[in-house]
Amino acid sequence: MSIVVKAKYENGNVKLQEPAPTQENVPVSVIFPDNADNNISLKKNEIKFGSLAGKIAVPENFDDPLDEFQEYEPQ
């Protein structure tokens, strides 16, 4: 089960804005919203549209029926 606690990220630290549901040492996950205003270069921003153009080729016979499935094709 997951519990969401509001927090703020400042200068490399996460500061909780609500009480933590536990005082034990437990692993946590920090999720940043897509609209977070930041200067960090994320990998998804480093991939440019069309960067694989001309690097991938689809064979001419791509849509041809496969021999392995001939028994399933209608007669």
Backbone torsions as a table, in degrees:
resi	resn	phi	psi	omega
1	MET	NA	139.2	178.7
2	SER	-110.4	146.5	176.7
3	ILE	-124.6	132.5	-179.6
4	VAL	-95.6	130.4	177.6
5	VAL	-126.7	128.9	178.9
6	LYS	-69.2	140.8	-179.8
7	ALA	-150.5	168.8	177.6
8	LYS	-130.0	136.0	178.6
9	TYR	-96.1	120.5	-179.7
10	GLU	-139.6	125.7	173.9
11	ASN	50.6	43.1	177.0
12	GLY	83.2	4.1	179.9
13	ASN	-123.2	146.4	174.7
14	VAL	-101.0	121.2	179.7
15	LYS	-110.8	118.7	179.7
16	LEU	-67.6	138.9	176.7
17	GLN	-103.4	-0.4	178.1
18	GLU	-136.8	160.2	177.4
19	PRO	-64.4	142.4	176.5
20	ALA	-71.4	143.7	-178.8
21	PRO	-73.9	-6.4	179.9
22	THR	-149.3	156.9	175.6
23	GLN	-107.0	-0.7	179.6
24	GLU	-75.8	160.4	173.0
25	ASN	-81.4	110.3	-179.6
26	VAL	-133.8	149.6	175.4
27	PRO	-70.5	145.5	178.5
28	VAL	-130.6	161.4	174.0
29	SER	-116.7	137.6	177.8
30	VAL	-111.8	124.2	-178.7
31	ILE	-115.3	124.6	178.0
32	PHE	-96.8	133.0	178.6
33	PRO	-66.5	152.3	179.5
34	ASP	-59.6	-29.8	-178.2
35	ASN	-89.0	11.9	179.5
36	ALA	-62.6	130.4	179.2
37	ASP	-82.8	108.2	-178.6
38	ASN	-146.3	167.2	179.0
39	ASN	-108.9	10.5	-177.9
40	ILE	-83.7	132.2	177.6
41	SER	-79.8	114.9	179.0
42	LEU	-93.4	149.4	-178.0
43	LYS	-56.6	-38.0	-178.7
44	LYS	-63.8	-25.1	177.6
45	ASN	-83.0	-16.2	-178.7
46	GLU	-83.2	-18.0	179.7
47	ILE	-88.4	121.6	-176.7
48	LYS	-97.7	140.5	176.9
49	PHE	-57.7	131.0	178.5
50	GLY	84.1	6.9	-176.7
51	SER	-68.3	-17.6	177.9
52	LEU	-100.1	7.5	-179.3
53	ALA	-58.3	128.6	179.0
54	GLY	82.5	-4.7	-178.3
55	LYS	-100.2	-12.4	179.9
56	ILE	-120.4	130.6	179.8
57	ALA	-121.4	136.4	176.1
58	VAL	-101.7	124.8	-178.6
59	PRO	-61.9	150.5	-179.6
60	GLU	-58.7	-32.8	-176.6
61	ASN	-92.4	20.0	-175.9
62	PHE	-56.1	-41.6	-176.9
63	ASP	-89.3	0.1	179.5
64	ASP	-66.7	148.2	178.5
65	PRO	-61.6	145.1	178.6
66	LEU	-89.2	138.3	179.5
67	ASP	-58.3	-33.9	-177.1
68	GLU	-63.0	-21.8	-175.8
69	PHE	-109.7	12.4	-178.0
70	GLN	-60.6	-35.8	-177.9
71	GLU	-67.2	-18.6	-179.3
72	TYR	-94.0	-10.3	-177.5
73	GLU	-76.9	142.2	178.8
74	PRO	-65.0	147.7	-178.5
75	GLN	-86.8	NA	NA
